Amino acid sequence: MSLILNLLVDKKGNRVVCAEADSEFVDIIFSFLTLPITTIVRLLKKKSCVGCIDSLYQSMENLHPKHLQSRACTEMLLHPLSNSEKLYEGLAVKYDERELGNSYLCPKWACVRSKSLVSSVKHARCCCGEVMDRRVRVGKPLGSCGGGGEGDGAFVEGDSMFIVTDALRVMPDAAETFTSLVEELGIEAESDLEEMIVTISKEEVLKILKRALISESPLSDIFLLNLKLSIDEASDGKSKIDTHEKGKVETKSRVATKSNVKSHVKHIDLSHRSGSETLGWKLFDHMH
Ligand SMILES: [Zn+2]
């Protein structure tokens, strides 16, 4: 599954100004807001690069079950549920291939009939002592915001169009929105801008998710860098560079354009770092 996205690129500044996106793309990036941090780590194969959360996840994977109260604890910690799971079925690109929306019953029908106990976590212990492993699919959860079915979308109205900035700011598609964005970015002439059509499949969605955690320009990071890489690969015949390496190369080129980067980082190193400064440090860190 994939979708097409129109990007408006500032060629001079080598940056994505914005994407003109329909509800399918916006549903996907809004769904990032519903993901538990553990799900993000799992989707990014423990390379989220967000602090030490990858290491924390890894330690839970490695911990012997004898140190836990039950097998359900492992399931609960490594596969936490999101209230929006059912809605993910309405996404145009399903980037989480894990089977979602399951519940579990006690294997004893007497328990199911008399107590109506249902667990959202596999391997939970029923009050009768049995492990609740009988899987059932649940319907759309009560209180759902509306979407979730095939063709229903998930969060935003299906016929809406949006402008999505490089920093994933989502705004209704309107002439005045675009004009103010161009002014905000200091783009002087429309002749500097070029349209670029890209395909968004699962791989791109996961790249956007990853860059959204550590960068303020995920669309430029991915699509303008990919353009350079494809040219490089064609010229020297090198095989595909993995996502981690791509991020590394891109970060280097963007940060290196700032002539004061070293003194900036030095300053961060000596001071108490705020959130944005931490990002600056992390970007520099990736250059090595
Ligand atoms: Zn039972």
Residues whose N, C-alpha, C, O or C-beta is under 5 A from the ligand:
A	BS01	ZN	C106 K108 C111 C126 C127 C128 E130
